Amino acid sequence: MAKNKEPMAQRVAVQAPHLLLTEYYESEQDRQAYLRKIFDATAADYDRIESMLALGTGSRYRRMALQRAGLTPGMRVLDVGVGTGLVAAQACILTGSPALVTGVDPSPGMMAASRLPEALELVEGRAESLPFPDNHFDFLSMGYALRHISDLGVAFAEFQRVLKPGGRLCLLEITQAKGRGARWLLKTYMRGVIPLLTRVVSSKRDTPSIWRYYWDSIEACVPPEHVVATLESVGLTQVHRHVEIGIFSEYQAVKADPEQSA
């Protein structure tokens, strides 16, 4: 583990992705417990509901986003917030081997519900304290979990730490649409229609609540400019936000390679 990991975390200001959503929890400690409970409880239904949310385009979009960020065959990948493995599965295809992909997540239930190849290693852990050595991965991905971490600065410093010099990063997230009408449509669909549909197709009583929370955390999340600035603040370079259909944000960055800049 890195000797200077703690000082790096201390140098980065505490930056939560959003204020506490008191409809669901009352404190940061309660938030972590709530998220683990709700994700563990709804893991069996997650992929089915997510497919409805993405209108069947999820796998193709994730693969294209990873390609846009520079994932190529042979790279060693860490997928943070791996969940049921929807991003990691596409990383396996692009790298050419599941053995090159590692997933980390705080929810054992979500990882247990994944259908990933056995060669892919799954590790329980949090973005703010990754259980991996410095300069270990060529590529780091995170799919729609940015809103669930407790401190953007600390997590992004960890991402920078575990990437090799020249390593690439790709964070996928849903962000607010710019137009008022588009925002209303997205909110109605995600907070109203999707939870209603889950009551019909879900086998778990708590599943509708996770999708209501999903939208509420999107609505409360810090703006994309804040995410970009925080990525830059931990020393990542070439930070860029690519947007698809106005709501799918791909935050891309590269860890500086001193040898190439010399």
C-alpha angles and dihedrals in degrees: 000000000000117000091212097043095108096048090051090053090049093052092057116080117239107261119174115201089233142351120275112288097221093188085074107026141359105219143019090260090051090049093058092047092047094051094048091048095047095045093046091048097049101036094107092061100036100095094046094051093042089056089057091048092052093043089234096302099099101103095046093046094050092050092050092047092053090049091050089054092053106262109160137170116292097025119134107234135200115197109198116205088017093175109169090348104257094143095033091056090059091046089056090056095047097044092046096232135060088213088071093059127079125186127202127189138154091226115081089185093059093048091047089055093054122109096209125143115272091240090067111091118227119198130185110233148110132258091238093060111027113193095223135098127256121279094011109130134056094205136021124197135182124184119207095323100106091099092054099059120093101223125025094195096052093043093048090048088054091050090052091047098054095044119093117238104281090022119145134228133205123183117184119203141158111237134185118282114241100231121074092228093049091049091051092050093048093047092048092050098045101036098033115021100036095049089048092052092048090060087063101043103028126099092198126075094215097051097095091055094059091057093049088051089047091062095040090055091048091051092049097042122118114260121269092253088063092052091049092048092050092051089052092047093064093054102265115143138208088033110183139165118217117191130202122197090345099287111053107086123193113193109201128187143157131220109235117253110213092198093058093047094047 
